[in-house]
């Protein structure tokens, strides 16, 4: 997989631009608003921008890359550019991935700037904005049909940038046409529709600036205010700009907020701060009927069976990039930097142990964890353990947070209702993994 990226500008710190849905690392320079942004950012920082896989000049893909796959691409681009730690600037569709990256990899992120974003796409009982799922699916289908007709790119450009000049509209048209195919746009829209990062936002611990246009018809300003309110200590700035994509003079006003924020954050945080909290997906497993099986086999045979069980789980953890945190008797406690990888590992474990004549139950939760002497702790860990205790034999049980973060993975779930988890505040909506590709 090849990811296209560019590095421009110079300065004491790095800024990684996480692009919106439409991006092309070369054609972006022909769009006045993006050229202005690159040049302004490059006047005080080293700027790294790239095309997400499946778009622009990056390789096309089969299926839809998940948020965690795209996070892997960000890390690869940073490694390729020689960037150990950077500020992230997430634009529109890039906001969700920026948030997840900053929470998961605080050791590689020192500040976060979010422009034109939202916490979720669809309306919900506890989220007043956005369409219903049916309305969104209808809009996606109509958009796919319209995209294959003449004049589509101009319509989108004028809708998103009503204050732009004719020259800016023409440049945006070209960018939209070259960014991705109609089928890719449809697939990405279906994935983005299901993403919900509300439970991740409280885990952001780096300085954060949220920016939004007051007359944005694509993403209402109330959604930007809601996004900022969910991030501890976030600063919110709004601009009297019409549209989702600002004209050149509008982006200058936005950057007048961004530049001092990044300069101040760099001075306050610096590149050497060690994070004490991190977003992780927690996995707990334990053998069903372990005591009875041990009594039946006897100490020697049970010990040998446990050794085979442990070796099998460690093999699957290595495959899924999981980190073994602790092992107690017949149970495993592990952590992952991506929920889809954790689900696949848990499913592989539940299947593989059947060959040993065993069954395990597994529970998964994604949440903010404390780092204590190199190990993770906190309420998210206890939540994962409680989830595992609710799982039936051979079942991988996950929290709603995990489900919301694996859109596009192909993993399907069955509802398991709302439960109280002993000692954990609130009611928890749980799901069993039904199928994974």
C-alpha positions as CSV (number, residue, x, y, z in Angstrom):
1,X,0.0,0.0,0.0
2,X,1.5,3.4,-1.1
3,X,0.3,6.6,0.6
4,X,1.1,9.9,-1.2
5,X,2.4,12.7,1.0
6,X,4.2,16.0,0.7
7,X,6.4,18.0,3.1
8,X,6.6,21.8,2.8
9,X,7.6,24.8,4.9
10,X,10.1,24.9,7.8
11,X,9.8,25.7,11.5
12,X,10.5,24.4,15.0
13,X,7.6,21.9,15.0
14,X,5.6,19.7,12.6
15,X,1.9,20.0,11.6
16,X,0.2,17.0,10.0
17,X,-2.9,18.0,8.0
18,X,-5.6,15.2,8.1
19,X,-7.5,16.0,4.9
20,X,-11.2,16.2,4.2
21,X,-13.0,13.7,1.9
22,X,-11.7,15.5,-1.2
23,X,-7.9,15.6,-1.4
24,X,-5.1,15.4,-3.9
25,X,-1.6,16.3,-2.8
26,X,-0.7,18.0,-6.1
27,X,-4.1,19.5,-7.2
28,X,-4.7,21.0,-3.7
29,X,-2.0,23.5,-4.5
30,X,-4.2,24.8,-7.4
31,X,-7.1,25.6,-5.0
32,X,-6.5,29.1,-3.6
33,X,-7.8,28.4,-0.2
34,X,-5.6,25.3,0.3
35,X,-2.5,27.0,-1.2
36,X,-3.0,29.9,1.2
37,X,-3.3,27.5,4.1
38,X,-0.2,25.5,3.1
39,X,1.9,28.6,2.6
40,X,0.8,30.3,5.8
41,X,1.3,27.1,7.9
42,X,4.7,26.6,6.2
43,X,5.8,30.0,7.3
44,X,6.1,28.9,10.9
45,X,6.0,25.1,10.8
46,X,7.0,22.0,8.8
47,X,3.7,20.9,7.1
48,X,3.0,17.3,6.2
49,X,-0.1,16.5,4.2
50,X,-1.2,13.4,2.5
51,X,-4.0,11.6,0.6
52,X,-5.9,9.0,2.7
53,X,-5.8,5.5,1.2
54,X,-8.4,5.2,-1.5
55,X,-8.3,8.9,-2.4
56,X,-6.1,11.3,-4.4
57,X,-2.7,9.9,-5.4
58,X,-2.7,7.2,-2.8
59,X,-3.4,3.6,-3.8
60,X,-7.0,2.6,-4.4
61,X,-8.4,-0.1,-2.0
62,X,-10.9,-2.9,-2.0
63,X,-13.6,-2.2,0.5
64,X,-13.4,0.7,2.9
65,X,-10.4,1.4,5.3
66,X,-11.4,1.8,8.9
67,X,-10.3,4.7,11.1
68,X,-7.6,2.6,12.7
69,X,-6.3,1.6,9.3
70,X,-6.1,5.2,8.3
71,X,-4.4,5.9,11.7
72,X,-1.7,3.4,10.6
73,X,-1.3,5.5,7.5
74,X,-0.8,8.7,9.5
75,X,1.9,7.0,11.6
76,X,3.6,5.6,8.4
77,X,3.5,9.1,6.8
78,X,5.0,10.6,10.0
79,X,7.7,8.0,10.0
80,X,8.4,8.5,6.4
81,X,8.7,12.3,6.9
82,X,10.9,11.8,10.0
83,X,8.3,13.3,12.4
84,X,8.4,11.9,15.9
85,X,5.6,14.1,17.3
86,X,3.3,16.6,15.6
87,X,0.3,18.8,15.9
88,X,-2.7,17.5,14.0
89,X,-5.0,19.7,11.9
90,X,-8.1,17.7,11.1
91,X,-10.4,19.2,8.4
92,X,-14.0,18.1,8.1
93,X,-14.0,14.3,7.4
94,X,-10.5,14.3,8.9
95,X,-11.7,15.4,12.3
96,X,-12.8,11.9,13.6
97,X,-9.5,10.3,12.6
98,X,-7.5,13.2,14.2
99,X,-9.4,12.8,17.5
100,X,-8.9,9.0,17.6
101,X,-5.2,9.4,16.7
102,X,-4.6,12.0,19.4
103,X,-6.3,9.9,22.1
104,X,-4.6,6.7,21.0
105,X,-1.1,8.0,20.3
106,X,-0.6,10.9,22.8
107,X,3.1,10.3,22.6
108,X,3.1,11.4,19.0
109,X,0.6,14.3,19.3
110,X,1.2,17.5,21.1
111,X,-1.7,19.6,19.9
112,X,-5.0,19.2,18.0
113,X,-6.9,21.6,15.7
114,X,-10.3,20.6,14.4
115,X,-12.0,22.5,11.6
116,X,-15.6,22.0,10.4
117,X,-16.1,18.7,12.3
118,X,-18.8,16.9,14.3
119,X,-19.0,14.1,16.9
120,X,-21.3,11.9,14.8
121,X,-23.2,12.0,11.5
122,X,-26.7,10.7,12.4
123,X,-29.4,12.1,14.6
124,X,-30.0,10.2,17.8
125,X,-32.2,10.5,20.9
126,X,-29.2,12.1,22.7
127,X,-27.9,14.0,19.6
128,X,-30.2,16.5,18.1
129,X,-28.5,17.2,14.7
130,X,-28.1,15.4,11.5
131,X,-30.4,13.1,9.4
132,X,-31.9,9.8,10.3
133,X,-30.2,6.7,8.9
134,X,-32.9,6.3,6.3
135,X,-32.5,9.9,5.2
136,X,-28.8,9.6,5.0
137,X,-28.9,6.4,2.9
138,X,-31.3,8.2,0.5
139,X,-29.0,11.2,0.2
140,X,-26.0,8.9,-0.4
141,X,-27.9,7.1,-3.2
142,X,-28.9,10.4,-4.8
143,X,-25.4,11.7,-4.5
144,X,-24.0,8.7,-6.3
145,X,-26.4,9.1,-9.1
146,X,-25.8,12.8,-9.4
147,X,-22.0,12.3,-9.3
148,X,-22.2,10.5,-12.6
149,X,-23.9,13.4,-14.3
150,X,-22.4,16.6,-15.9
151,X,-22.2,19.5,-13.6
152,X,-21.9,17.5,-10.3
153,X,-18.6,18.9,-9.3
154,X,-19.7,22.5,-9.8
155,X,-22.8,22.0,-7.8
156,X,-20.8,20.6,-4.8
157,X,-18.3,23.4,-5.1
158,X,-20.9,26.1,-5.0
159,X,-22.8,24.4,-2.2
160,X,-19.7,24.1,0.0
161,X,-18.1,27.4,-0.9
162,X,-20.9,29.9,-1.8
163,X,-18.6,32.9,-1.2
164,X,-15.9,31.7,-3.5
165,X,-14.9,33.4,-6.7
166,X,-15.4,31.8,-10.1
167,X,-11.7,30.9,-10.2
168,X,-11.9,29.3,-6.8
169,X,-15.0,27.3,-7.9
170,X,-13.2,26.0,-11.0
171,X,-10.3,24.9,-8.9
172,X,-12.5,23.1,-6.4
173,X,-14.4,21.4,-9.2
174,X,-11.1,19.9,-10.5
175,X,-10.1,18.8,-7.0
176,X,-13.4,17.0,-6.4
177,X,-13.2,15.2,-9.8
178,X,-9.7,14.0,-9.1
179,X,-10.1,13.1,-5.5
180,X,-12.0,9.8,-5.7
181,X,-14.5,7.8,-7.8
182,X,-18.2,7.8,-7.4
183,X,-18.1,4.3,-5.9
184,X,-15.4,5.2,-3.4
185,X,-17.3,8.3,-2.3
186,X,-20.4,6.2,-1.8
187,X,-18.5,3.6,0.3
188,X,-16.8,6.2,2.4
189,X,-20.1,8.0,3.0
190,X,-21.7,4.8,4.3
191,X,-18.8,4.3,6.6
192,X,-18.6,7.8,7.9
193,X,-22.4,7.7,8.6
194,X,-21.8,5.1,11.3
195,X,-18.9,6.7,13.1
196,X,-19.5,8.1,16.6
197,X,-16.6,9.5,18.5
198,X,-18.5,11.1,21.4
199,X,-17.0,8.5,23.9
200,X,-13.5,9.2,22.7
201,X,-13.6,13.0,23.0
202,X,-13.2,13.1,26.8
203,X,-10.0,11.2,26.4
204,X,-8.3,14.1,24.5
205,X,-5.5,15.4,26.8
206,X,-3.6,17.7,24.4
207,X,-4.3,21.4,23.8
208,X,-7.2,21.5,21.4
209,X,-8.7,24.3,19.2
210,X,-12.1,23.7,17.5
211,X,-13.0,26.0,14.6
212,X,-16.3,26.4,12.8
213,X,-18.1,28.7,10.4
214,X,-21.3,30.1,11.7
215,X,-23.1,29.8,8.3
216,X,-21.8,26.3,7.4
217,X,-24.8,24.6,5.7
218,X,-23.0,21.2,5.5
219,X,-22.1,21.0,9.2
220,X,-24.2,23.2,11.5
221,X,-22.2,25.4,13.9
222,X,-24.1,23.8,16.8
223,X,-22.4,20.6,16.0
224,X,-19.0,22.3,16.2
225,X,-19.9,23.8,19.6
226,X,-21.0,20.4,20.8
227,X,-17.7,18.9,19.6
228,X,-15.7,21.4,21.6
229,X,-17.8,21.1,24.7
230,X,-17.0,17.3,24.9
231,X,-13.2,17.9,24.9
232,X,-11.6,18.8,28.2
233,X,-10.2,22.3,28.1
234,X,-10.9,22.8,24.4
235,X,-11.0,26.3,22.9
236,X,-13.8,27.1,20.5
237,X,-13.6,29.8,17.8
238,X,-16.3,30.5,15.2
239,X,-16.2,32.7,12.1
240,X,-18.9,34.7,10.3
241,X,-18.1,32.7,7.1
242,X,-20.7,31.4,4.7
243,X,-20.2,27.8,3.7
244,X,-18.1,24.8,4.7
245,X,-15.1,25.8,2.6
246,X,-13.9,29.4,3.3
247,X,-12.7,31.8,0.6
248,X,-9.1,32.9,0.7
249,X,-9.8,35.9,3.0
250,X,-11.8,33.6,5.3
251,X,-9.0,31.1,5.7
252,X,-6.7,33.9,6.6
253,X,-9.0,34.7,9.5
254,X,-9.1,31.0,10.6
255,X,-5.3,30.8,10.4
256,X,-5.0,34.0,12.5
257,X,-6.5,31.8,15.3
258,X,-4.5,28.7,14.4
259,X,-1.0,30.2,14.3
260,X,-0.9,31.7,17.9
261,X,-2.6,28.7,19.3
262,X,0.0,26.3,17.9
263,X,2.9,28.6,18.9
264,X,1.6,28.9,22.4
265,X,0.9,25.1,22.7
266,X,4.4,24.3,21.5
267,X,5.9,26.5,24.1
268,X,3.7,25.1,26.9
269,X,3.8,21.5,25.9
270,X,7.0,21.0,23.9
271,X,8.1,17.8,22.3
272,X,9.3,15.9,25.4
273,X,6.2,15.6,27.5
274,X,5.4,12.0,28.5
275,X,1.7,11.1,28.3
276,X,0.1,9.7,31.5
277,X,-3.1,8.6,29.8
278,X,-3.9,6.8,26.5
279,X,-6.9,5.5,24.6
280,X,-6.8,1.7,24.4
281,X,-9.1,-1.2,23.6
282,X,-9.1,-3.6,26.5
283,X,-9.5,-7.4,26.1
284,X,-10.2,-9.8,28.9
285,X,-10.6,-13.5,28.3
286,X,-11.1,-16.5,30.7
287,X,-11.7,-20.2,30.2
288,X,-15.3,-21.4,30.8
289,X,-15.5,-24.1,33.5
290,X,-11.8,-23.9,34.3
291,X,-12.2,-25.2,37.8
292,X,-14.2,-28.3,36.8
293,X,-11.8,-29.0,33.9
294,X,-8.7,-28.7,36.2
295,X,-10.3,-31.1,38.7
296,X,-11.1,-33.6,36.0
297,X,-7.6,-33.5,34.4
298,X,-5.4,-33.2,37.5
299,X,-2.6,-30.8,38.1
300,X,-0.1,-32.0,35.6
301,X,-2.4,-32.4,32.6
302,X,-4.1,-29.1,33.5
303,X,-0.8,-27.2,33.6
304,X,0.2,-28.6,30.2
305,X,-3.2,-27.6,28.8
306,X,-2.8,-24.1,30.2
307,X,0.6,-23.8,28.6
308,X,-0.9,-24.6,25.2
309,X,-3.7,-22.2,25.8
310,X,-1.3,-19.4,26.8
311,X,0.9,-20.0,23.8
312,X,-2.1,-19.9,21.5
313,X,-3.4,-16.6,22.9
314,X,0.1,-15.0,22.8
315,X,0.4,-16.0,19.1
316,X,-2.9,-14.3,18.3
317,X,-1.9,-11.2,20.3
318,X,1.3,-11.0,18.3
319,X,-0.7,-11.2,15.0
320,X,-3.2,-8.5,16.2
321,X,-0.5,-6.1,17.6
322,X,-2.0,-6.7,21.1
323,X,0.1,-6.1,24.2
324,X,-0.2,-8.7,27.0
325,X,-0.7,-6.7,30.2
326,X,-1.3,-9.5,32.7
327,X,-2.1,-13.1,33.1
328,X,-3.8,-14.6,36.1
329,X,-4.5,-18.3,36.1
330,X,-6.7,-19.0,33.1
331,X,-7.4,-15.4,32.2
332,X,-5.7,-12.9,29.9
333,X,-5.7,-9.1,30.0
334,X,-4.4,-7.4,26.9
335,X,-4.5,-3.9,25.3
336,X,-4.7,-2.9,21.6
337,X,-4.3,0.4,19.7
338,X,-7.3,-0.4,17.5
339,X,-10.7,-1.9,18.2
340,X,-11.1,-3.8,15.0
341,X,-7.7,-5.5,15.5
342,X,-8.8,-6.4,19.1
343,X,-12.1,-7.9,17.8
344,X,-10.4,-10.0,15.2
345,X,-7.9,-11.3,17.8
346,X,-10.6,-12.1,20.3
347,X,-12.6,-14.0,17.6
348,X,-9.5,-15.9,16.5
349,X,-8.8,-16.9,20.2
350,X,-12.4,-18.1,20.8
351,X,-12.2,-20.3,17.6
352,X,-8.6,-21.6,18.2
353,X,-9.1,-22.8,21.7
354,X,-11.9,-25.1,20.6
355,X,-9.0,-27.3,19.2
356,X,-7.8,-27.7,22.8
357,X,-11.3,-28.8,23.9
358,X,-11.8,-25.4,25.7
359,X,-14.2,-22.5,25.5
360,X,-13.4,-19.0,26.4
361,X,-15.5,-15.9,26.9
362,X,-14.1,-12.5,25.9
363,X,-15.0,-8.9,26.6
364,X,-13.8,-5.7,24.8
365,X,-14.1,-2.0,25.7
366,X,-12.4,1.1,24.3
367,X,-11.6,3.8,26.8
368,X,-9.1,6.1,28.4
369,X,-6.5,4.3,30.5
370,X,-4.0,5.6,33.0
371,X,-0.4,4.7,32.4
372,X,1.2,3.6,35.7
373,X,4.8,2.3,35.6
374,X,4.4,1.4,32.0
375,X,1.1,-0.5,32.6
376,X,-2.5,0.6,32.0
377,X,-5.1,1.0,34.7
378,X,-8.4,2.8,35.3
379,X,-12.1,2.5,34.9
380,X,-11.8,1.4,31.3
381,X,-9.9,-1.7,32.5
382,X,-12.5,-2.5,35.0
383,X,-15.2,-2.1,32.4
384,X,-13.5,-4.6,30.1
385,X,-13.3,-7.1,32.9
386,X,-17.0,-6.7,33.7
387,X,-17.9,-7.1,30.0
388,X,-16.1,-10.4,29.9
389,X,-18.0,-11.7,32.9
390,X,-21.3,-11.0,31.0
391,X,-20.2,-12.9,27.9
392,X,-21.5,-16.3,27.1
393,X,-19.1,-19.2,26.3
394,X,-17.5,-18.7,22.9
395,X,-18.9,-15.2,22.5
396,X,-17.0,-11.9,22.1
397,X,-19.0,-9.2,23.8
398,X,-18.2,-5.5,23.1
399,X,-19.3,-2.1,24.4
400,X,-21.2,0.4,22.2
401,X,-18.0,2.4,22.1
402,X,-16.1,-0.4,20.4
403,X,-19.0,-0.9,17.9
404,X,-19.1,2.8,17.0
405,X,-15.4,2.9,16.1
406,X,-15.2,0.0,13.7
407,X,-17.4,1.3,10.9
408,X,-16.1,0.0,7.5
409,X,-14.5,-3.1,9.0
410,X,-17.2,-5.4,7.8
411,X,-17.7,-6.7,11.4
412,X,-21.3,-7.3,12.3
413,X,-22.9,-7.3,15.7
414,X,-26.0,-8.7,17.5
415,X,-27.7,-6.6,20.2
416,X,-27.4,-7.9,23.7
417,X,-29.4,-5.2,25.4
418,X,-28.6,-2.7,28.1
419,X,-26.9,-3.9,31.2
420,X,-25.6,-2.7,34.6
421,X,-22.0,-3.5,35.0
422,X,-21.2,-4.1,38.7
423,X,-19.3,-1.1,40.1
424,X,-19.3,0.8,36.8
425,X,-21.5,3.9,36.6
426,X,-24.3,4.1,34.0
427,X,-26.2,1.6,31.8
428,X,-24.2,-0.1,29.1
429,X,-25.4,-1.1,25.7
430,X,-23.7,-4.4,24.8
431,X,-23.2,-6.2,21.5
432,X,-22.0,-9.6,20.5
433,X,-19.7,-10.1,17.5
434,X,-21.8,-11.9,14.9
435,X,-19.5,-12.0,11.9
436,X,-16.1,-10.7,10.9
437,X,-14.6,-10.8,7.5
